[in-house]
Each structure stands twice: as C-alpha cells, then as structure tokens.
Amino acid sequence: MIPSLDITYRSRHGAVQESLHVFIDAGLKYKWLSENEWTDDPEKVMQVFELGFGTGLNALLTAKEALSFKRKISYITIEPEPLEPEMAILLNYKDEAGYLKKMHQAEWNTPVEIHSWFKFTKFKTTLADFNLHDNAVGFPTAGAIFDLVYFDAFGPLTQPELWSGQSFAKVASMMKTGAILTTYCSKSVVRKTMMAAGFTVKKIQGPYGKREMVRAMK
C-alpha cells in the first residue's frame, strides 16, 4: 500500500505471473535470446534499470534468472516511497535464498552483490530527480548505459507525470542504442508519447487479464 496514492501493489491477476510475462519473458529473456552478444560472451554484464522497485518482485525474479542462466546482471532501481524492510517478510514470495530480504535491507545508493551473478543498487528518488552519473558510486560518469528497462510505474491515471514525454525522454537518454523497454501499459496515448520520445514501439501479447503490453526499442 502507498498511502500518498491510496493504491496497492498487487495485481488481481497475480503479481508473479504478470512480472514474469511483462518483464522476464518479454524483456530479459527476449534480450538474452535475440542477440548473439549475450550468448557468445557469458561474462558480459547486462545493465538493467527498473522504474519502481515497489515490493522488489521484479528484482527478485531477475536475480533468480541471472543465477539460472549464469549471466551477469547489474540491476539499478529507483523508488521514492519504499516499503519498510520488515514488510518484505510478509510478501509471501518464494525466496528460499533470502535475496529479497537482502535487497530491502541494502543501503541506498550503494551497489550490493546479491549473489555472484547479480549486483543490485537502489536509489530512494523520483525519476525527475534521479541522476545516475552524479550520485552513484562505481558507474560511468557520462553516457547511456542501460540495455533493458522495466517500466513498472503505476498507471497513467495514478502517476501521469511518469508517463509524460519528459519522463520517456529522460529514460531514453540513459538507454543504449538498441536497448529495449517493456511495460504493461499499451494505451494509445502512451504509445504515441513513447514514439515522440524516440522509441520504436510494438504491441505484443499481454499477461493474463491484459490483452496487450508494449515492448519498445530505442
């Protein structure tokens, strides 16, 4: 629950299933399996940016995939209204290794190794105030770095500022050429805004309960 927005995180159709479909299958695995650079060089690090850490579910699922595929991931996420670490225990996600607890208890702005294939950094900030190059330790001082973006903001009616042209342009500026972004929202106005920000936008099959979603390329 986010009191300032009066909304909850959980999708009525199942948070895990939706995250797996939208971000893991349509994003992470698609990127890994569609480009030879990831299969040819297992030491290559994929740089992932998540807009909206929330419960940490997307990060948890990504950490599990990194271990399963034996592929290195650097995962950067922002969240202006984080859950209390104690609440992570009550989320009831399958996490025998305790990755989620480590993420919620991690220091802000500081890279943490969740396991040997997954480095995690979280920032308590909004997208508007986020500046990776100024505030983070151990990252490049300039340039676009992200290969993959999980755009997991609440919907346009709840957080319209995050679905604006300015927001998409900022995200695009941090992405490498050829990087992809996935999101559950496929509204026409959102797609047009993304295209105006320089993305090539494609509607694809959505998760259960949602007919369509979006995968976009810079």
C-alpha positions as a printed NumPy array, in Angstrom:
array([[  0.   ,   0.   ,   0.   ],
       [  1.2  ,   3.514,  -0.861],
       [ -0.717,   5.937,   1.385],
       [  0.05 ,   9.024,  -0.714],
       [ -1.515,   7.374,  -3.782],
       [ -4.099,   5.202,  -1.985],
       [ -3.231,   2.181,  -4.111],
       [ -1.746,  -1.266,  -3.58 ],
       [  0.975,  -3.129,  -5.465],
       [ -0.673,  -6.471,  -6.116],
       [ -2.317,  -7.189,  -9.458],
       [ -5.603,  -9.029,  -9.087],
       [ -4.434, -11.493, -11.745],
       [ -1.282, -12.437,  -9.869],
       [  1.78 , -10.311,  -9.357],
       [  4.288, -13.084, -10.04 ],
       [  2.664, -14.233, -13.278],
       [  2.389, -10.661, -14.56 ],
       [  6.001,  -9.815, -13.721],
       [  7.255, -12.999, -15.361],
       [  5.34 , -12.246, -18.552],
       [  5.956,  -8.496, -18.888],
       [  9.493,  -8.108, -17.595],
       [ 11.225, -11.506, -17.563],
       [  9.865, -13.235, -20.67 ],
       [  9.168, -10.185, -22.862],
       [ 12.156,  -8.237, -21.581],
       [ 15.086, -10.075, -20.013],
       [ 14.844, -13.418, -21.804],
       [ 13.912, -11.758, -25.089],
       [ 17.034,  -9.609, -24.875],
       [ 19.264, -12.529, -23.939],
       [ 17.946, -14.905, -26.59 ],
       [ 17.54 , -12.493, -29.515],
       [ 21.057, -11.066, -29.536],
       [ 24.207, -13.15 , -30.035],
       [ 26.361, -10.876, -27.874],
       [ 24.761, -12.291, -24.725],
       [ 25.141, -15.958, -25.686],
       [ 28.651, -15.519, -27.103],
       [ 30.07 , -13.792, -24.022],
       [ 28.782, -15.107, -20.663],
       [ 30.961, -12.557, -18.85 ],
       [ 29.157,  -9.62 , -20.468],
       [ 27.138,  -7.669, -17.896],
       [ 23.583,  -6.677, -18.742],
       [ 22.662,  -3.288, -17.295],
       [ 19.027,  -3.221, -16.17 ],
       [ 17.092,  -0.169, -14.979],
       [ 13.793,  -0.529, -13.138],
       [ 11.391,   2.341, -12.643],
       [  9.548,   1.414,  -9.443],
       [ 11.232,  -1.057,  -7.055],
       [  7.988,  -1.479,  -5.102],
       [  7.813,  -4.891,  -3.465],
       [ 11.056,  -5.97 ,  -5.122],
       [  9.376,  -8.746,  -7.083],
       [ 10.885,  -7.837, -10.462],
       [ 14.353,  -7.646,  -8.932],
       [ 13.876, -10.992,  -7.176],
       [ 12.761, -12.751, -10.359],
       [ 15.642, -11.198, -12.294],
       [ 18.17 , -12.325,  -9.68 ],
       [ 16.836, -15.869,  -9.981],
       [ 17.125, -15.786, -13.786],
       [ 20.691, -14.474, -13.605],
       [ 21.641, -17.443, -11.437],
       [ 19.734, -19.925, -13.591],
       [ 21.207, -18.685, -16.891],
       [ 24.646, -17.927, -15.381],
       [ 24.576, -14.428, -16.859],
       [ 25.816, -11.314, -15.089],
       [ 23.377,  -8.501, -14.359],
       [ 23.821,  -5.066, -12.823],
       [ 20.373,  -4.015, -11.619],
       [ 19.573,  -0.398, -10.787],
       [ 16.183,   0.595,  -9.412],
       [ 14.531,   3.729,  -8.074],
       [ 11.734,   4.056,  -5.526],
       [ 10.637,   7.31 ,  -3.85 ],
       [  8.289,   5.615,  -1.35 ],
       [  9.932,   2.338,  -0.294],
       [  8.365,  -0.378,   1.797],
       [  9.692,  -0.818,   5.301],
       [ 12.212,  -3.722,   5.292],
       [ 10.04 ,  -5.607,   7.783],
       [  7.187,  -5.634,   5.275],
       [  9.271,  -7.661,   2.823],
       [  8.929, -10.656,   5.139],
       [  5.146, -10.549,   4.704],
       [  5.152, -10.533,   0.901],
       [  4.999, -14.323,   0.686],
       [  7.108, -14.629,  -2.467],
       [  9.117, -17.812,  -2.999],
       [ 12.612, -16.802,  -1.898],
       [ 14.473, -19.564,  -0.093],
       [ 17.844, -17.864,  -0.609],
       [ 16.72 , -14.633,   1.058],
       [ 17.514, -12.394,  -1.915],
       [ 14.503, -10.145,  -1.354],
       [ 15.383,  -9.503,   2.276],
       [ 18.919,  -8.537,   1.245],
       [ 17.554,  -6.09 ,  -1.311],
       [ 15.14 ,  -4.414,   1.082],
       [ 17.805,  -4.147,   3.778],
       [ 20.524,  -2.899,   1.412],
       [ 21.945,   0.589,   1.823],
       [ 20.682,   3.212,  -0.595],
       [ 22.962,   4.414,  -3.426],
       [ 25.403,   1.566,  -2.786],
       [ 25.994,  -1.469,  -5.049],
       [ 25.361,  -4.758,  -3.232],
       [ 26.22 ,  -8.25 ,  -4.508],
       [ 23.09 , -10.347,  -4.018],
       [ 24.915, -13.335,  -5.499],
       [ 27.902, -13.758,  -7.81 ],
       [ 25.817, -13.104, -10.951],
       [ 23.661, -10.237,  -9.678],
       [ 24.704,  -6.798,  -8.439],
       [ 21.933,  -4.585,  -7.068],
       [ 21.727,  -0.837,  -6.435],
       [ 18.667,   1.081,  -5.271],
       [ 18.005,   4.809,  -5.09 ],
       [ 15.346,   6.497,  -2.951],
       [ 14.354,   9.107,  -5.503],
       [ 11.91 ,  10.05 ,  -8.213],
       [ 12.71 ,   9.729, -11.896],
       [ 12.758,  13.523, -12.187],
       [ 15.454,  13.8  ,  -9.507],
       [ 17.451,  10.72 , -10.479],
       [ 20.932,  11.316, -11.858],
       [ 22.973,   8.143, -12.076],
       [ 26.22 ,   9.815, -13.046],
       [ 26.166,  12.396, -10.251],
       [ 25.005,  10.288,  -7.317],
       [ 26.062,   6.677,  -7.803],
       [ 29.34 ,   5.066,  -6.875],
       [ 31.081,   2.797,  -9.37 ],
       [ 29.207,   3.785, -12.531],
       [ 30.345,   5.668, -15.652],
       [ 30.457,   9.442, -15.298],
       [ 28.65 ,  10.046, -18.583],
       [ 26.755,   8.354, -21.378],
       [ 23.901,   5.904, -21.817],
       [ 24.446,   2.597, -20.04 ],
       [ 21.214,   0.586, -19.879],
       [ 20.456,  -2.444, -22.063],
       [ 16.999,  -3.107, -20.634],
       [ 14.365,  -1.055, -18.805],
       [ 11.48 ,  -2.347, -16.707],
       [  8.942,   0.499, -16.784],
       [  6.805,  -0.558, -13.826],
       [  5.204,   2.691, -12.705],
       [  1.59 ,   2.759, -11.583],
       [ -0.867,   3.627, -14.336],
       [ -1.131,   6.929, -16.212],
       [ -4.21 ,   7.998, -14.242],
       [ -2.391,   7.492, -10.932],
       [  1.074,   8.786, -11.836],
       [  0.63 ,  10.841, -15.03 ],
       [  3.996,  12.572, -14.598],
       [  5.818,   9.271, -15.15 ],
       [  4.071,   8.677, -18.481],
       [  4.918,  12.091, -19.902],
       [  7.138,  12.877, -22.856],
       [  9.694,  14.368, -20.489],
       [  9.899,  11.157, -18.464],
       [ 10.23 ,   8.904, -21.507],
       [ 12.862,  11.206, -22.998],
       [ 14.878,  11.002, -19.783],
       [ 14.668,   7.219, -19.718],
       [ 15.649,   7.053, -23.391],
       [ 18.697,   9.232, -22.722],
       [ 20.006,   6.599, -20.285],
       [ 19.498,   3.693, -22.715],
       [ 21.985,   2.382, -25.258],
       [ 21.017,   2.291, -28.925],
       [ 19.142,  -0.982, -29.409],
       [ 18.133,  -1.217, -25.747],
       [ 14.567,  -2.262, -25.013],
       [ 11.875,  -1.179, -22.577],
       [  8.887,  -3.244, -21.515],
       [  5.73 ,  -2.107, -19.772],
       [  2.265,  -3.483, -19.136],
       [  0.539,  -0.301, -20.402],
       [ -0.415,  -0.245, -24.091],
       [ -2.759,   2.759, -24.195],
       [ -2.66 ,   4.682, -27.453],
       [ -1.669,   7.952, -25.782],
       [  1.238,   6.216, -24.023],
       [  2.487,   4.616, -27.242],
       [  2.343,   7.949, -29.071],
       [  4.226,   9.66 , -26.242],
       [  6.919,   6.979, -26.337],
       [  7.3  ,   7.287, -30.102],
       [  7.639,  11.06 , -29.797],
       [ 10.477,  10.436, -27.327],
       [ 12.339,   8.372, -29.924],
       [ 11.195,   4.819, -29.248],
       [ 10.118,   2.238, -31.806],
       [  7.002,   0.822, -30.16 ],
       [  5.424,  -2.588, -30.637],
       [  2.295,  -4.032, -29.047],
       [  2.647,  -7.674, -28.05 ],
       [  0.56 , -10.249, -26.187],
       [ -0.138,  -9.122, -22.64 ],
       [ -0.262, -11.179, -19.443],
       [ -3.434, -12.87 , -18.22 ],
       [ -6.161, -10.266, -17.814],
       [ -4.493,  -7.762, -20.161],
       [ -4.847,  -8.218, -23.912],
       [ -1.723,  -6.269, -24.849],
       [  1.517,  -4.835, -23.487],
       [  4.372,  -2.857, -25.021],
       [  7.945,  -3.656, -25.934],
       [  9.818,  -0.607, -27.202],
       [ 13.299,  -0.177, -28.639],
       [ 15.497,   2.879, -28.593]])
